[in-house]
Amino acid sequence: MRIVGGIFKGRTFDPGKRFQSRPTTDLAKESLFNILENRYGFEGKSVLDLFAGTGSIGYEFMSRGCREAVFVEKDFIHQRFINEVLVKLKIENAKVFKADVFQFVKKYGGNFDFIFADPPYDLKNFTEVPNAVLASGLLKPEGLFILEHPKEYDFSSHPRFRENRKYGKVNFSFFE
């Protein structure tokens, strides 16, 4: 896993062979953050990284100046890896929760400028993720929710859907 931009650009971390995640590709990350950097400022903003996996997306936001990150990951090995990387990067303004995302979004008290979710592509209730996140109140009124998903899913009929971007096999749907 490599951080592709910001103050931590070029830093690499190896999650190891026991890691059961599908990290977002560097091409997809670079493309996503090119869009975000042209449309939004990161300074002083907060980010929630759901189904965090390696934590890659959260680190990218922090590398670009976000003031706070919250990572939610159910798998203990993934959670431990995220904590190790945060220590190595000396990021102190981040929290990692070992939790089920659907339970977390119902209970967490706070809100965020950016919410990113990259659920496992074989998640049984994948199509419920946008409604669960957007109904939770965690997204600030001017905030952006980004869902990473395979091409088999189409969220364009969702009332808060704004656009879809495709990079190889990776799709990002944007909701406001």
C-alpha positions in Angstrom: 0.0 0.0 0.0 1.3 3.4 -1.0 0.2 7.0 -0.1 -0.1 8.8 -3.4 -0.2 12.5 -2.4 0.3 15.1 0.2 2.9 15.3 3.0 3.1 11.5 3.3 3.4 11.0 -0.5 5.5 7.9 -1.4 5.3 6.3 2.0 4.7 2.6 1.6 3.3 0.0 4.1 3.0 -3.7 3.8 -0.1 -5.2 5.4 1.3 -8.7 5.2 0.1 -12.0 3.7 -2.7 -12.5 6.3 -4.5 -9.4 5.2 -7.9 -10.1 3.7 -8.6 -6.8 2.0 -8.9 -5.4 -1.5 -7.1 -2.1 -1.3 -8.1 0.8 -3.7 -5.7 0.9 -6.6 -3.2 3.7 -6.8 -4.7 4.7 -10.2 -8.1 5.0 -8.7 -6.9 6.8 -5.6 -4.9 9.3 -7.7 -7.9 9.9 -9.9 -10.3 10.3 -7.0 -8.1 12.8 -5.2 -7.4 14.8 -8.4 -11.2 15.4 -8.5 -11.5 16.1 -4.8 -8.5 18.5 -4.7 -10.0 20.5 -7.6 -13.4 20.8 -5.9 -12.8 20.9 -2.2 -10.4 22.1 0.4 -9.1 19.6 2.9 -7.7 22.0 5.6 -9.6 21.7 8.8 -12.0 19.1 7.5 -12.9 15.8 9.0 -13.1 12.4 7.4 -14.8 9.1 8.2 -13.3 6.0 6.5 -15.9 3.1 6.7 -14.9 -0.5 5.9 -11.4 1.0 6.2 -9.4 -2.1 5.3 -5.8 -0.9 5.1 -6.9 2.7 6.0 -5.4 3.9 2.7 -8.1 6.4 1.9 -8.1 7.9 5.4 -4.3 8.4 5.2 -4.7 10.1 1.9 -7.1 12.6 3.4 -4.9 13.2 6.4 -1.8 13.6 4.1 -3.6 16.4 2.3 -4.5 18.4 5.5 -7.6 17.0 7.1 -7.7 17.8 10.8 -9.3 14.6 11.9 -10.0 11.0 10.8 -12.1 8.2 12.1 -11.5 4.7 10.8 -14.1 1.9 11.2 -13.0 -1.6 10.5 -14.5 -4.9 11.8 -11.5 -7.1 11.3 -9.0 -7.1 14.2 -5.9 -7.7 11.9 -6.9 -4.7 9.7 -7.7 -2.5 12.8 -4.2 -3.3 14.2 -2.6 -2.5 10.9 -4.3 0.9 10.7 -3.2 1.7 14.3 0.4 0.7 13.4 0.5 2.9 10.3 -1.0 5.9 12.3 1.8 5.5 14.8 4.5 5.3 12.0 3.0 8.4 10.4 2.8 10.2 13.8 -0.9 11.0 13.2 -2.4 11.7 16.6 -5.7 13.2 15.5 -7.3 9.9 14.4 -9.4 7.2 16.0 -9.8 3.6 15.0 -13.0 1.7 15.9 -13.3 -2.1 15.7 -17.0 -2.2 14.8 -19.7 -3.2 12.4 -20.3 -0.2 10.1 -24.1 -0.5 10.2 -24.1 -0.5 14.0 -21.5 2.3 14.1 -23.4 4.7 11.9 -26.5 4.3 14.0 -24.7 5.1 17.3 -21.7 7.4 16.6 -22.3 11.0 17.8 -20.5 13.4 15.4 -20.4 14.5 11.8 -18.0 14.7 9.0 -17.1 16.7 5.9 -16.1 13.6 4.0 -17.3 10.0 4.4 -15.7 7.3 2.3 -17.0 3.7 2.3 -15.4 0.8 0.5 -17.4 -2.3 1.5 -16.4 -5.8 0.5 -17.8 -6.3 -2.9 -19.5 -9.5 -1.8 -21.3 -7.8 1.2 -24.8 -9.2 1.3 -26.5 -5.8 2.0 -24.2 -3.7 -0.1 -27.0 -1.7 -1.6 -28.1 -0.6 1.8 -24.8 1.3 2.5 -25.8 4.7 1.0 -29.1 4.8 2.9 -27.5 3.7 6.2 -24.8 6.4 5.9 -26.9 9.2 4.6 -29.8 8.6 7.1 -27.3 8.5 10.0 -26.8 12.3 10.2 -23.0 11.8 10.1 -22.5 13.8 6.9 -22.4 17.5 7.4 -24.9 19.5 5.2 -22.2 20.5 2.7 -20.4 17.2 3.0 -19.6 14.6 0.5 -20.2 10.8 0.7 -18.1 8.6 -1.6 -18.9 5.0 -2.1 -16.5 2.7 -3.9 -18.2 -0.2 -5.7 -18.0 -2.6 -8.7 -19.7 -1.8 -12.0 -22.6 -4.2 -11.1 -24.1 -1.5 -8.8 -25.9 1.6 -10.1 -26.9 4.2 -7.6 -27.9 6.9 -10.1 -31.5 6.7 -9.0 -30.7 7.5 -5.4 -32.1 11.0 -4.5 -28.8 12.2 -3.1 -26.6 10.7 -5.9 -24.6 13.3 -7.8 -22.2 11.5 -10.1 -20.2 8.3 -10.8 -16.6 8.0 -11.8 -15.1 4.8 -13.2 -11.4 3.9 -13.1 -10.7 0.4 -14.4 -12.8 -1.9 -12.4 -13.4 0.6 -9.6 -16.4 2.9 -9.5 -16.9 5.8 -7.2 -20.4 7.1 -6.6 -20.7 10.6 -5.1 -23.6 11.6 -2.8 -24.3 15.0 -1.2 
